[in-house]
């Protein structure tokens, strides 16, 4: 499984949404991405990529696209 697939799967699992809707997805665009859903997604991402986010990065993680930038900071290349 590629990093992109793992990343997409976390969003699908955490927010019960389709992969097709992820590209432009932003925090609170859907009811599932509330504060609790956000922390669930963060935990799933930390498990999937074996990383630990800093608090500032958790707060700044505001969209699917922003998450790709954030993961890059932790050495995760989504498109590798």
KAHURA-V882702 format. One record per backbone hydrogen bond with DSSP energy under -1.0 kcal/mol. NH is the residue of the N-H (numbers start at 1). CO is the residue of the C=O. E is the energy in kcal/mol with one decimal. If there is no record, write none. Layout:
# KAHURA-V882702
<<NH/CO/E> <NH/CO/E>>
This chain:
# KAHURA-V882702
<<6/2/-2.2> <7/3/-2.6> <8/4/-2.9> <9/5/-2.6> <10/6/-1.8> <11/7/-1.5> <12/8/-2.5> <13/9/-2.7> <14/10/-3.0> <15/11/-2.5> <16/12/-1.2> <21/18/-1.1> <22/19/-1.3> <25/22/-2.0> <27/62/-2.9> <28/33/-1.2> <29/26/-2.4> <33/30/-1.4> <34/32/-1.4> <38/34/-2.5> <39/35/-1.9> <40/36/-2.0> <41/37/-2.5> <42/38/-2.4> <43/39/-2.3> <44/40/-2.3> <45/41/-2.6> <46/42/-2.6> <47/43/-2.1> <48/44/-2.8> <49/45/-2.3> <51/46/-1.5> <58/54/-1.8> <59/55/-2.3> <60/56/-2.2> <62/60/-1.8> <64/25/-2.5> <67/63/-2.1> <68/64/-1.0> <69/65/-1.4> <70/66/-2.4> <71/67/-2.7> <72/68/-1.7> <73/69/-1.3> <74/71/-1.1> <75/72/-1.9> <76/71/-2.3> <80/77/-1.6>>
